[in-house]
Amino acid sequence: MMETNELVWQGRVGTIPLRVGVAHAGRIIAEWDTPQGSRQKITGSTEEFERSVLLQLLLSGGETDVSTTEEITRAITEAQAERPRPTAVQPERRRKNPKQRQHRRSRRPPRRR
């Protein structure tokens, strides 16, 4: 479920009501209602959103006006620019080849030459 502070666009694409939000991490969340039930899709980029959500809604909703899709993508890009991407957490430094201590009974005898 989308939070209210993530909502960037709400309206109709043809006959289908659509809500679009951008999460803090930059992911695009789309929720829409169809006669079959409520649907939700989370995408990572605007291009993926256009391919997987907008195209499907344009075909099933009977929308022919391109200005609606341009308005939605513009709202998404503006929201993504405002929300900073999360910084990558530095992993803890580890040794390249850590030696694991084994129990004395499971140790192998030394190699003979």
Backbone hydrogen bonds in HBPLUS format (Angstrom, degrees):
<---DONOR---> <-ACCEPTOR-->    atom                        ^
c    i                          cat <-CA-CA->   ^        H-A-AA   ^      H-
h    n   atom  resd res      DA  || num        DHA   H-A  angle D-A-AA Bond
n    s   type  num  typ     dist DA aas  dist angle  dist       angle   num
A0006-GLU N   A0003-GLU O   3.15 MM   3  5.45 153.3  2.23 107.0 115.1     1
A0022-VAL N   A0006-GLU O   2.88 MM  16  5.27 145.7  2.00 147.1 145.1     2
A0008-VAL N   A0020-VAL O   2.82 MM  12  5.90 170.8  1.83 148.8 152.0     3
A0009-TRP N   A0020-VAL O   3.16 MM  11  5.16 155.8  2.23 147.8 144.9     4
A0020-VAL N   A0009-TRP O   2.83 MM  11  5.16 171.5  1.84 161.1 160.8     5
A0011-GLY N   A0018-LEU O   3.03 MM   7  5.55 163.0  2.06 160.3 165.1     6
A0018-LEU N   A0011-GLY O   2.71 MM   7  5.55 173.5  1.71 164.2 165.5     7
A0013-VAL N   A0016-ILE O   2.89 MM   3  5.34 164.1  1.91 154.6 155.1     8
A0016-ILE N   A0013-VAL O   3.21 MM   3  5.34 164.4  2.23 123.0 121.5     9
A0019-ARG N   A0031-GLU O   2.81 MM  12  5.20 156.5  1.87 159.1 165.9    10
A0031-GLU N   A0019-ARG O   2.87 MM  12  5.20 160.4  1.91 155.0 160.5    11
A0021-GLY N   A0029-ILE O   2.77 MM   8  5.00 159.4  1.81 151.5 157.1    12
A0029-ILE N   A0021-GLY O   2.73 MM   8  5.00 171.6  1.74 150.3 153.2    13
A0023-ALA N   A0027-ARG O   2.91 MM   4  5.37 157.5  1.96 158.3 162.7    14
A0026-GLY N   A0023-ALA O   2.97 MM   3  5.37 163.2  2.00 114.7 119.3    15
A0028-ILE N   A0043-THR O   2.88 MM  15  5.18 161.8  1.91 150.9 155.2    16
A0043-THR N   A0028-ILE O   2.85 MM  15  5.18 161.3  1.88 150.9 156.3    17
A0030-ALA N   A0041-LYS O   2.87 MM  11  5.25 161.2  1.91 157.1 163.0    18
A0041-LYS N   A0030-ALA O   2.88 MM  11  5.25 152.2  1.96 149.4 156.3    19
A0032-TRP N   A0039-ARG O   3.07 MM   7  5.40 156.4  2.13 136.7 143.6    20
A0039-ARG N   A0032-TRP O   2.79 MM   7  5.40 167.2  1.81 172.0 175.4    21
A0034-THR N   A0037-GLY O   2.91 MM   3  5.15 165.6  1.93 138.1 142.2    22
A0037-GLY N   A0034-THR O   2.98 MM   3  5.15 147.6  2.08 106.0 115.9    23
A0049-PHE N   A0045-SER O   3.03 MM   4  6.27 151.0  2.12 141.9 150.3    24
A0050-GLU N   A0046-THR O   2.90 MM   4  6.19 156.8  1.95 151.1 156.5    25
A0051-ARG N   A0047-GLU O   3.00 MM   4  6.27 158.6  2.05 148.7 154.4    26
A0052-SER N   A0048-GLU O   2.89 MM   4  5.98 170.8  1.90 153.2 156.0    27
A0053-VAL N   A0049-PHE O   2.89 MM   4  5.42 156.2  1.95 141.1 148.0    28
A0054-LEU N   A0049-PHE O   3.26 MM   5  6.67 157.5  2.31 146.3 152.7    29
A0055-LEU N   A0050-GLU O   3.10 MM   5  6.17 150.4  2.19 156.3 161.7    30
A0057-LEU N   A0053-VAL O   2.94 MM   4  6.19 161.1  1.97 157.8 163.6    31
A0058-LEU N   A0054-LEU O   2.80 MM   4  5.97 156.4  1.86 153.6 160.3    32
A0059-LEU N   A0055-LEU O   3.06 MM   4  6.24 157.7  2.11 147.8 153.0    33
A0060-SER N   A0056-GLN O   2.99 MM   4  6.18 165.8  2.01 150.7 154.8    34
A0061-GLY N   A0057-LEU O   2.71 MM   4  5.40 146.5  1.82 140.9 149.7    35
A0070-GLU N   A0066-VAL O   3.10 MM   4  6.42 159.4  2.14 154.9 161.1    36
A0071-GLU N   A0067-SER O   2.95 MM   4  6.06 151.6  2.03 141.8 149.3    37
A0072-ILE N   A0068-THR O   3.00 MM   4  6.28 153.9  2.07 147.9 154.6    38
A0073-THR N   A0069-THR O   2.98 MM   4  6.21 170.6  1.99 153.8 155.7    39
A0074-ARG N   A0070-GLU O   2.95 MM   4  6.03 152.9  2.02 143.7 151.5    40
A0075-ALA N   A0071-GLU O   3.06 MM   4  6.25 156.5  2.12 143.3 149.1    41
A0076-ILE N   A0072-ILE O   3.01 MM   4  6.30 150.6  2.10 148.6 157.1    42
A0077-THR N   A0073-THR O   2.99 MM   4  6.21 166.0  2.01 151.2 154.0    43
A0078-GLU N   A0074-ARG O   3.04 MM   4  6.20 158.5  2.09 148.5 154.4    44
A0079-ALA N   A0075-ALA O   3.07 MM   4  6.17 156.6  2.12 140.9 147.3    45
A0080-GLN N   A0076-ILE O   2.87 MM   4  6.09 155.4  1.93 152.6 159.7    46
A0081-ALA N   A0077-THR O   3.06 MM   4  6.18 146.1  2.18 139.9 148.1    47
A0082-GLU N   A0078-GLU O   3.18 MM   4  6.45 143.9  2.31 140.9 149.9    48
A0083-ARG N   A0079-ALA O   3.11 MM   4  6.32 149.0  2.21 146.5 154.1    49
A0106-SER N   A0103-HIS O   3.01 MM   3  5.45 138.7  2.18 110.8 122.4    50
